[in-house]
Amino acid sequence: MTAPSGPLEVLVVDDNRIMRDMVARSVGMSGLPIAQIRQAGDGQQALDAVRAAWTDLVLLDLNMPVMDGETFLRALRADTALRDTLVVVVSTESSGARIERLRGMQAGFVHKPFTPEALCAEVHRLLGDTP
């Protein structure tokens, strides 16, 4: 994955509005260059959003109605126009096997609760650089 050339277009995906707002605030405080932060309430809304507007980074919950995060990630990686989109899963998931499966799909992972610094560090790790 290559580093975006300018400020990041970010999409926060979580079925809980309060959690979406918390993640959006955290990424805003992370020190990453942010152009805009959009939100989606489930994987299908997220897929529609990334197809409708350029997105550099998706911050993705796993357990959601309609389409869960892992299904969204598989659909994203299967789409040639979208497969290089950076994705960081932000979840309470504790299954090591599932986390490894997500990493195998080139997704980063940050456990909830998290700090803005942890989120920023994981984005930089995915980009292959240091903050």
BELHURA-V494262 format. One record per pair of residues at least 6 apart in sequence whose C-alpha atoms are under 7 Angstrom apart, sorted by the first residue. I is the first residue (numbers start at 1). J is the second residue. D is the distance in Angstrom with one decimal. If there is no record, write none. Layout:
BEGIN
[[I;J;D] [I;J;D]]
END
This chain:
BEGIN
[[1;84;6.0] [1;127;6.3] [2;127;6.4] [3;127;5.7] [4;56;6.9] [7;33;4.7] [7;34;4.8] [7;35;4.9] [8;33;6.0] [8;34;4.6] [8;35;5.3] [8;36;7.0] [8;56;5.6] [8;57;6.9] [9;34;6.4] [9;35;5.5] [9;36;5.1] [9;37;6.3] [9;55;5.0] [9;56;5.1] [9;57;6.4] [10;36;6.1] [10;37;4.7] [10;38;6.2] [10;55;5.9] [10;56;6.1] [10;57;4.8] [10;58;5.9] [11;37;5.7] [11;38;4.8] [11;39;5.4] [11;55;6.8] [11;57;6.3] [11;58;4.8] [11;59;6.2] [12;20;6.1] [12;24;6.6] [12;38;6.2] [12;39;4.7] [12;40;6.3] [12;58;5.9] [12;59;4.8] [12;60;6.3] [13;20;6.7] [13;39;5.8] [13;40;4.8] [13;41;5.8] [13;42;6.2] [13;46;6.5] [13;59;6.0] [13;60;4.9] [13;61;6.0] [14;20;5.7] [14;40;6.6] [14;41;5.1] [14;42;6.0] [14;60;6.5] [14;61;5.1] [14;64;6.9] [15;41;4.3] [15;42;5.6] [15;64;5.6] [20;39;6.9] [24;37;6.7] [26;116;4.9] [27;116;6.0] [28;34;7.0] [29;116;6.2] [30;116;4.6] [30;117;5.8] [30;120;5.6] [32;120;6.6] [40;46;5.3] [42;64;5.7] [42;65;6.3] [42;66;6.4] [42;67;6.0] [42;68;6.8] [43;66;7.0] [43;67;4.6] [43;68;5.5] [43;69;5.7] [43;72;5.1] [44;66;6.7] [44;67;5.5] [47;72;6.7] [55;85;7.0] [56;85;5.7] [56;86;6.1] [57;85;6.2] [57;86;4.7] [57;87;5.7] [58;86;6.2] [58;87;4.7] [58;88;6.3] [59;87;6.0] [59;88;5.0] [59;89;5.8] [59;90;6.3] [60;69;6.3] [60;87;6.9] [60;88;6.1] [60;89;4.6] [60;90;5.6] [61;69;5.8] [61;89;5.8] [61;90;5.3] [61;91;5.4] [62;68;5.6] [62;69;4.0] [62;70;6.1] [62;91;6.4] [63;69;6.4] [76;82;5.8] [76;83;5.5] [77;83;4.1] [87;107;5.1] [87;108;6.2] [88;107;5.4] [88;108;4.3] [88;109;5.3] [89;107;6.6] [89;108;5.9] [89;109;4.7] [89;110;6.2] [90;109;6.1] [90;110;4.9] [90;111;5.8] [90;112;6.2] [91;110;6.6] [91;111;5.2] [91;112;5.3] [92;111;5.5] [92;112;5.1] [108;122;6.3] [108;126;6.6] [110;119;6.6] [124;130;5.7] [124;131;6.3]]
END
